[in-house]
Amino acid sequence: MFRFPLCALLILTAVPPALAAGSVGEVCAKTAAIVANAAAMRTKGSAQADTLAALTASDLEARFVPAVQPLVEWVYTLPADQLPDEIASAAFETACLEQAG
């Protein structure tokens, strides 16, 4: 069973005000992209710390940087079969949008 609704709800309720200032669709899409990148890096064998460092240093808008750590930590808790083919990011974005109403 995917744990996406809980994670999406936590991200939406715990985000800094600057992140929450964007539209729900934008926030969900950007955070889903972070999930997709983290899942891809994990699938390629990247260590969690390396993934966190790479995504934090990437060209993300500054307001999305605080979301990187909890999302990367969460991706590294998922079973491997939930990572490929953008399963994690697509399900995360769907759950994010559903939780936002």
C-alpha positions as CSV (number, residue, x, y, z in Angstrom):
1,M,0.0,0.0,0.0
2,F,1.3,3.4,-0.9
3,R,1.7,5.9,2.0
4,F,1.3,8.9,-0.3
5,P,-1.8,10.6,1.2
6,L,-0.2,10.9,4.6
7,C,3.0,12.2,3.2
8,A,1.3,14.6,0.9
9,L,-0.8,15.9,3.8
10,L,2.3,16.3,6.0
11,I,4.1,18.2,3.2
12,L,1.2,20.5,2.6
13,T,0.6,21.3,6.2
14,A,4.2,21.6,7.2
15,V,5.6,23.7,4.4
16,P,7.0,27.1,5.0
17,P,4.7,30.0,4.3
18,A,6.8,30.9,1.2
19,L,6.2,27.5,-0.3
20,A,2.5,27.5,0.5
21,A,2.2,30.9,-1.2
22,G,2.2,29.2,-4.6
23,S,-0.8,27.6,-6.2
24,V,-1.6,24.1,-5.0
25,G,-1.0,22.7,-8.5
26,E,2.4,24.3,-8.6
27,V,3.4,23.1,-5.2
28,C,2.3,19.6,-5.9
29,A,4.0,19.5,-9.3
30,K,7.3,20.9,-7.9
31,T,7.3,18.6,-4.9
32,A,6.4,15.6,-7.1
33,A,9.4,16.5,-9.3
34,I,11.6,16.4,-6.2
35,V,10.2,13.0,-5.4
36,A,10.8,11.8,-9.0
37,N,14.5,13.0,-8.9
38,A,15.0,11.4,-5.5
39,A,13.5,8.1,-6.7
40,A,15.6,8.2,-9.8
41,M,18.8,8.8,-7.9
42,R,17.9,6.1,-5.4
43,T,17.2,3.6,-8.2
44,K,20.6,4.4,-9.6
45,G,22.2,3.5,-6.3
46,S,22.8,7.0,-4.8
47,A,23.1,7.1,-1.1
48,Q,20.4,9.1,0.7
49,A,22.9,11.7,1.9
50,D,24.3,12.2,-1.7
51,T,20.7,12.5,-3.0
52,L,19.9,15.1,-0.4
53,A,23.0,17.1,-1.1
54,A,22.5,17.0,-4.9
55,L,18.9,18.0,-4.8
56,T,19.5,20.7,-2.2
57,A,22.2,22.2,-4.4
58,S,20.2,21.9,-7.6
59,D,18.5,24.8,-9.4
60,L,15.3,24.6,-7.3
61,E,13.6,27.8,-6.3
62,A,14.7,28.7,-2.8
63,R,11.2,28.3,-1.4
64,F,11.2,24.6,-2.3
65,V,14.6,23.8,-0.7
66,P,13.0,23.1,2.8
67,A,10.8,20.4,1.2
68,V,13.8,18.4,-0.1
69,Q,14.9,16.8,3.1
70,P,11.6,15.3,4.2
71,L,10.8,14.2,0.7
72,V,14.2,12.5,0.2
73,E,13.9,10.8,3.6
74,W,10.4,9.6,2.6
75,V,11.6,8.3,-0.8
76,Y,14.3,6.2,0.9
77,T,11.6,4.5,3.1
78,L,9.6,3.3,0.1
79,P,9.9,-0.3,-1.1
80,A,12.0,-0.5,-4.3
81,D,9.0,-1.6,-6.4
82,Q,7.3,1.7,-5.8
83,L,10.2,3.7,-7.3
84,P,10.5,3.0,-11.1
85,D,8.6,4.5,-13.9
86,E,7.6,7.6,-11.9
87,I,5.2,5.6,-9.8
88,A,6.3,7.4,-6.7
89,S,6.1,10.9,-8.2
90,A,2.8,10.4,-10.0
91,A,1.1,8.9,-7.0
92,F,2.6,11.6,-4.8
93,E,1.3,14.4,-7.0
94,T,-2.2,12.8,-7.2
95,A,-2.3,12.4,-3.4
96,C,-1.1,16.0,-2.9
97,L,-3.8,17.4,-5.1
98,E,-6.5,15.2,-3.5
99,Q,-5.4,16.3,0.0
100,A,-5.4,19.9,-1.0
101,G,-9.0,19.6,-2.0
